[in-house]
Every structure is written in C-alpha cells, then in structure tokens.
Amino acid sequence: MQNGSDVAYEIATVNGDKYFYYTKNAPTIFFYHKNKEIGSSDIKMMIKYLNNHNDGNKVNKIIKNVKVVDERKTASKD
C-alpha cells in the first residue's frame, strides 16, 4: 500500500470479506480492497456526510462491535 502510514487496518465485513483495509496519513484515509486503492476521504468530509445523512446511530452500533487486534511485531532491543 503506497499511501498512508505503515500500519494497515483490516475491516472485516458482515459477510466475512476480510480483504478491506485502510491506512491513515492525516487528515486523509485511504481505502483498499484486495490491495488495490479504491478511494480516499478526508475525516472532516466523512463526518459531514454522516451528519448530513443522520447516520450517527449506525456509527454508534458499529462501534459496539469493533475489535482491535494489534499484530505489529515489536522491535528487537538487541
């Protein structure tokens, strides 16, 4: 993945598709599907969209089911 940070965040969908990822390079978020960039968005633009479509409740429901697993390897202290 060329854009964003060195950390990719996996998004598992309801139907089990685990090929969605995003990376952050403030303030932009880059979205990928099967390692191909499919779009990007500014965080402020995403918040504006959610507010304009009254989707705050959907976000709150999703947040309750979020699970974060950090699989980064820590650097060796040799």
C-alpha positions, 0 to 999 in steps of 0.5 A: 500500500503506497499511501498512508502510514505503515500500519494497515487496518483490516475491516472485516465485513458482515459477510466475512470479506476480510480483504478491506483495509485502510491506512491513515496519513492525516487528515486523509484515509485511504481505502483498499480492497484486495490491495488495490486503492479504491478511494480516499476521504478526508475525516472532516468530509466523512463526518459531514456526510454522516451528519448530513445523512443522520447516520450517527446511530449506525456509527454508534452500533458499529462501534459496539462491535469493533475489535482491535487486534494489534499484530505489529511485531515489536522491535528487537532491543538487541 
